[in-house]
Amino acid sequence: MKEKYDGKLDVKIFTTDSKEAEPYNFMSSTNVLFEKELVQVNVATDKNKMDAFLSSKF
């Protein structure tokens, strides 16, 4: 994804107990946000589904 969306996508990784994650009250250990929108885990963990999701956003 990084190569395909280089320049369009800024990836940041935080732990669920980080200051940045506090407002979201995450209930699981795997959480992906895109523009502050929660992405379903089955989408975020599947390369083809995530590619389709990102393609629809750009």
C-alpha positions, 0 to 999 in steps of 0.5 A: 500500500505504501508504494501505491499510495505514496504521497497520499497516505501518511501512516501513524502507529500508536498503541491503544493506551497512547494519548492519541488513542484516548478519544476513541475508547478502543475495545480491541488491540487492532484498530485502523482509522482513516481520516478519523473513521474506524475501518472494519478489522476484516477490511484493514487486515485484507490487502485487497479489501484495504486497497479497494477501500483506499481507492474509493477514498482517493 
